[in-house]
Amino acid sequence: MKRLTLNFSILLMVVATWLTFAYSAPLLNTLEAYGVQSFTQFKLMAFTLCFYAFVLALSRFINAFKPLAIILIIVAAPASFYMLQYGIVIDSDMLINTMETDPAEAGDQFSTSFFITLMALGIIPSLLLMYIKIPKARTLTQIKQSLVTAVCFCFLAVGIVYTSYDDFASLFRNHRDVKYRIVPFNVISASVSVIRQKLERPAQFTSLGQDAVQTKTSAKPKVMVVILGETARADHFSLNGYERPTTPMLSQLATSEPILSYKAAMSCGTATAVSVPCMFSFLTADTYSNAARNSSNVLDVLENAGIRASWIENNFGCKDVCNRIHTIVMDEDRCGETGCYDFEMLDDLSSWLRNITQDSIIVLHQMGSHGPAYYKRSPEKLKHFLPECKSEELTNCAKEEIINAYDNSLLITDRLVSQAIRLLRSHKELESSMMYVSDHGESLGDNGIYLHGLPNWLAPEEQRHIPWIIWPSETFEMTGNNTDANINHDNFSHTVLGYFNVETSLYNPSLDLTRLTRDM
């Protein structure tokens, strides 16, 4: 069968137009929501088309037109799907999250709609492009054609910007997220940013806290259990005033135990790949960079001071935080294909506590409320809120069903945290404490946004407002019993050092929740 032949200029316009409009729904929906005038929208789309045409024309210069166009089409299809499905944007942090997703976690993201979109907007257009034949031209002619076309579209793009500067400046100044909604430009931009971050990462590991020294204050071994939560939002904890009983065990325990739940705690970031290394580092939410993942964290510093550090992993990895300490991984071999429910870490915690002979810390990294398959985070017999959403495609479920599935997952967190406290309380031979801190929050369809991972400056409060529970409350004196105190992940590492009385140049007492100060 004879292949369809198209002049390069025509094919270039077809591909540039496809890239501009086929994946534009997330952008246009947002522009409409922001009340951007139709003519400004038109000019932005025209500029985008010229930009794609300029880049693709240059690619012809090195015979890379079709490969580049196919790459852009293939990455644009899933990006557009997830942006529409969950209301997310694509930036470098989101790309890093995607790159660090393991097969089990990725499986929760795939759905029938995803594959239909990938086929319709990615695979089929790519195959058509491969099928279309461009007439051969002499090398010199091809170069001229490439440069002339690129220059023309460059002039057009510059002209649009020059005549629309005020409109564009106002749009991008008032709505910084717009550039992260232009598909597939956002994917390319995020990729360049991630590559730059990787190249900036120090080649050699940076050791910190070599001066760490502990001052013993207790005859008993001191123990801290850190339960590192996943995707829990503070306003869904009944302990914080949520109307549904999502933390019945903790609420019951709080009638007899000094449990304190902070109601105004904020996370460092909106994704595990940022928040977990950030909170264990000595950087703050404002100064955090990817270099923290190649430097000592608070667990390393504790070990420098002679305190044993351990980690139980029931999530999709510790994001380099547990690389140098003893780690137990909960996996399919132990719990079956569905993975381990979080409370199954209690057996390992119990065994660990029975063998304590020195000051020690252990981190239980939860699966928590990781979505979108919230329903997988709780066993059938412990589900209390029904009916729940049984699909990974959240937009196919009623909001009430999504919240039911999410709240059921919090019941498992409630069980884990309360039973960990009871376990610690039974070990009278230890001086112990517990901190439960979530890595970030979650959007559950509020304003059409799902999941998490938006940039901090764009993220709604529910993606950063996290539960933070401590026991016993008298150990954490800084805030007294003020549950409305403003704390955040910046406090975490310094609080852990303060609890174990570790002195090091890294320690900042003003961020230590165990230290009573007059400033709070």
N, C-alpha and C positions, 0 to 999 in steps of 0.2 A: 504494500500500500504506500502510495506516495505521501511523503511527509508534508505537512503544511509549512509553507515558507513565508516569513514575514521580514520586511525590511527592519534593520536594527533600530532605526529611530521610532518606528511604530511600536515594535515590541518593547522598547524602553519605556515609552509612554504608557503602554498597557500595564507593565509590571509596576511602574511607579504609582500609577493610579490605583492598582490593586492594593499595594502596600499602604497607601494613604487612607483608603476608604474601607477596605474589607475588615480591618481590625480596629476601626475607629469608634465603635460603640462606647467603650469605657470613657474615652476622651469626650465625645460629644454629650454623653449623659452628664458628665461633670460640668462641662461648659454651660449646659442648660440649667443645671442646678445652681451654678454661680450667677446666673442671669447675664451671661456674656452676650452681647449683641450679635445678631446673625451675621452681619457683615464682617465683624471681627473674627467670628468662627470661620467664615469663608476664607478670609485672608490667611488665617493660621493654617488651614488645610492646604491652601495654594502654596504657601511657603514650604510646608512639609513635603508636598509633591515635588517641588523644585529641588529640595534637599536630596530626596531619594534619587531623583533623576540625575543630579550632579554626581553623587557617589557611584551610582551604577554606570554612568557614562565613563567615569575614570577607570572603573574596573575592566571595561572593554579594552583599555590601553594595554593591560597585561593578560588579555584573554581569560578574564575571570568573571565575566558578566553573569553567565548562567550559574556557576557555583555560588557566587555571592547572593544572587537573587533567591536561589533555592534555600540557602541557609537562613536568610531573612524571613522567608515564608514559613519555614519549618519552626523557627523559634517564635514567630509571631502568633501562630495558632494556639499553642497551649498558654502563652502569656495572656492573650486576649480572653481565653476561656476562664482562667482563674481570676482575672481581674473582674470580669462580669459576674462570675459565680460568687465570689467572696468579698468584693469591694476593695481588694488590696491594690497596692501600687508596686511596681517593680523598681527597686533600687539595689544598691550593693548589698545591704544587709539581707534583703529577701533572697538575693541570688546565693549568698553564702549559706543561708538556711537550706535552700534547695540542694546545693552541692553536698551538704553534710547529711542529707536525708538518706537513711539506710533503706534497703529493699522492703523491710517490714513496714516502716513508716510510710514509704512511698505508696505501698499497696492501698493504704487508706485514702489516698488522694485520687486514685483512678476510678472512673465510673463509665457507664455506657455513654453518657453525654460527652465526656471528655474524648473518648475515642471517635465518636461521630464528628465532633468539632475538628479533631486532629486530621481526620480523613477528608472532611469537606473543605477545610480552610488551609490545610497543610500539605497532605500527601497528593491529593488530586491536582491542585494547581501546580505543584512541583513536577508531577509527571507530564502534565500538559506543556509546561515550559521546556522540559527535556525533549518532548516530541516535536516542538516547533523548530524549524530549521532557519538559521540566519544565512543569507547568501554570503558566500566566501568573498573576501576582498583582499587586495594586496596589503601587505603589512603597512606600508606608508599610508595607504588610503584609510586603513583601519585606525591608525594613530591619529591622523587628521580628523577623522570622523569623531573619534573619542574626545579629543581636545576641544574641538569646535562645539560639540554638543554640551560638554561640561561647562565651557565658558558661558555659553548662552544661558543655561539654567542657573549658573552662579550669578550672572547679572540680574536675572529675574528674581532670584531669592533676595539679593541685596536690595533691589528696587522695592520689593514688598516690605522688607524690614524698614527701609529708609522712609517710605511713605506711611508706615503704620507704627512708627516707633512709640508714639505716645500710648497707643492702644496696647501694644505688646508689653511695654514697660509696666503699665498699670496691671495688666493681667498677670504677668509672672511675679511682680512684686507682691501683689495681694494674694496670689494663689500659687505658692511655690511648688505645689504638688502636680501642677499641670504637666510639667516636663516628664514626670514619672508615669504619665498616663498615655504618652504617645508611643504606640506600638508599631513597629519593633524598635524604634529609636531608644526606648527606655532599656530594652534588653542589652543593646550594644553599649550604651552608656554605662550601665551597671557592670557589664563584663570588663570594660576598660578600667573601671574603678577597682574592681576586685583584683585584677591582674596587678594594678599599681600597688594595692595593699600587700599582695603577696610578695612583690619585689621589695617592698619597704620593710618586710618582716626581718628582724635581725637573723643573720645566718647562724649565729651561735647563741646558745641558751644563756640568758642573763640570770645569774644567781643573785638573789636578794636576801637580806636578813641574816647574813652570816654572823652578825653581832648579837643574835637573839639569845637571851639568857632568862631562865625562869627563876622566880623567887617562890619557894614552896611556902604555902600558908596553911596547909591542911595535912593532918596525919593520915587521912583517908585518901585513896586515889581519887583525883578529880576526873569526872567524865562529862563530856558534852555530846548529846545526840542532836545532830542537825538533820531535820527532815526537809529536804529540798523539794518543794512543791513544783508542780508543772501546770501552767495555764489556769491557775485558780484566781478568781476575782473576789476581792474583799466583800463587795456588796451582796454576794450570794452565800455568805456565812451567817447562819442564824445567830452565831455568837456575836456577830457585829450588828444584829438588828434585822436581818433578812426575815421576812414573814414566814418562810417555809422552814421546816425543821431539818436543815441540811447538816447540822452538827449536834445531833441529840446527845451523843455520848460525851462530847466535850462540855456541853452545857450542863449535863448531869454531874460530870466530874468537877466542874467549876464551883459547885455548891460546897465542895469539901476541900478542894485543892487551890492553892494560889496561882491560878492561871490568868494571864493577861493577854488580851487580844487587841493589838493596835488597829485603829480604824482609819488611819491616815498614812499608811505606809506606801511608798512608791518604788517601782523597780527601776533598775538602771536602763534597761532597754525593753523592747517589746517582743524579743525572740530569745530562745534558749542560747543560741550561738553567741549572743552578745551579753545577755544578763548573767549567765552562769560564770564565764571567765571574769566578767566585770566585778561581780560581788565578792569573789574570792581573791581578787587582786587588791592592790593598794591605790588604784586609780579611782576616780570618781565618775559619775555619769557624764560630767562635762569634759573630763580629760581622757576618757577611755579610748584606747586604740587597740588594734589587732595585735600589737607587740606584746600585750599582756599575756597572750597565749603561749609565748615563748620565754616567759620569765617565771621566777618563783612566785607562788601564791601563798596565801596564809597557811595552808596545810604544810607546804614545804618549810615555812619558817617555824612552825610548831615542831616539826621533826628536828630542825636545827637545834631547838631548845630542849630536845630530849622527850618530847611528847609524842606518843604513838598516834598516827593518823591512819584511818581506814575508810573505805568507801564501798557501799553496796549499790550496784547499778541496776535499776529496773526501767531505764529510759533508753534512749537511742544514743548513748554515749555521753561522756562527761566533759566534752569540749576541751580536752587537754588538761583539765584541772586535776584529775586523779592519776596522771601519767606516772608519777614517781612514788606513789604510795600503794599499800596493799589494797587490792580491789577484788570484790566478789561480784560476778555478773550473773544476774537472774536471766535465764534464757529458756528457749523452747525445750531443751533437754530436761529441764527441771519441771516445767509447768505445762507442757503441751503447746499445740499450735497457736492457741489464743494468747500465749505469753502468761506472765505471772501477774496476778492482782497484787496491788501494792502491799496489802496486809500480810502477804506471804513472806515479806522481808523480815517479819517479826521473829521467825524462827532463827534466822541468822543473827539478828540483833541479840536475842536471848543467849545464844551460844557465845557470842562475842563478849557479852557482859560477864558471863561465868568465868572468863579467862583473863579478866582485868587484873593486872599487878602493878600498873603504873598509870600516871595521868594519861588520858587518851581521849580522842575525839573520833566519832564515826559519822559519816554522811550517808543518809538513805535517800538516793535520788529516785523520786517517784515517776511513774507514768502519769499519775495524777488525772487530769482532765484533758489530756491531749486529744485534739480533734482532727478531722471532723467526725470521726467515728466514736463519739462520746459513749455510745451504748456498749462499746466493747470494754469499757473501763470498770464495769461492775457486773458481778455474776447475777444470774436471773433471780436467785433466791433472796438477794439483798436489794433488789430494786423496789423503791417505795413510790416513786412518782411515775404514773402511767396515764396514757400511753406515751411511749418515747419514740423519738426519731430513730429508725433502724437503717438509715441510708447515709452514705458519705456525701450525697448531694443535698446539702442542707436546704437549698432553695426549694426542694421538692417536699419539704416537711413544713407543717404548721409551726409557728414560733413556739407555741406551748409544748409541742413534742420535742423540739430542740432543747428547750430549757429543762424539761423533765429528764432527758438523757444526761444533760450536763449536771443537773443537781444530783442525780443518782451517783455520778462519779465522785461528787463531793462527799457522799456518805462513806465511801471507801477511804477517803482522806481522813474523815472524822474518826473512823475506826482505827486507822493506823496511828494517828497522833495520840488519841486517848489511850490506846493500849500500850504505846511506847512509854507514856507517862506512868501508867500503872506498873509497867515492868521496872522502870527506873526506881519507882517508889519502893518496890519490894527488895531492892538491893541496899539494905541498910549499911552494908560495909563500904559503900561508895558515897562520895559527895557528888551528886549528879545534877544536871540541868538539861533542858531541851529547848531548842528553837525550831519552830516550823516557819519557813519562809518560802513563798512562791517565787518562781523566776520571773513571771510576768502575768498579766491578766488575759482577758479574752473578750472578743466581741461576739455577741450571740444574735446577730441580725439587727442590732440597734442602728437605725438610720441606713439600713441596707448593707452594713459592714459585718463580715464574719471573720472568725479566727483572730489572728494577731500578725505582728510583723510590720506594721506601718512605722515610718520614721517617727522618732520621739516628738518632733515638732508638729506632726500631723495626727499622731495617734489620739483617739478618744481616750478619756480618762479610764474607761474600763479595761484598756489594754495595759495600763501601768499601775493601776490601783490594786495592791496585792494584800492578801492576808499575811499577818506576821504574829505568831502566837509564841509566848514564852512561858516557861515553868521552871522553877518557882519564881514568882514575880519579884520577891524580895532580892533575888540575885541581880536583877537588872534595875539598879537604883536610879539611874539618871533621870528617867521620866516619872519616877514614883509610880502612882497608879493612874496616871493620866493616859487613858486609852486614846485620846485625841491628839497626842503628841505627834509632830511631823518627823517621821524618820524615813530612811530610804536605804537602798543597798550600800550606800557609802558607809553606813554604820557597821556593816556586817563584819569585815575582817578585823577591825579595831576592837569590836566587842568580843570576838573570839580570843584575841590576844589578851585583852583585859581580864577575861574570865580565868585564864590560866596564869595570870600575873607574869606575862612575858614582856621583858623590856627589849626594845630594839629601836633603832633610829626610824624605822618605818611606822612606828606606833603613833597614833594621834589620839590623845586622851579625850579630846573634845567630841570625838565620834564614837566613844566607847559607852555603850548602854549600861555596862555594869558599874560605871563610875559615877558617883553622886557629885554633881557640880551645881553651882549656884546659877549657872547661865540658862538652864533649861526651864 
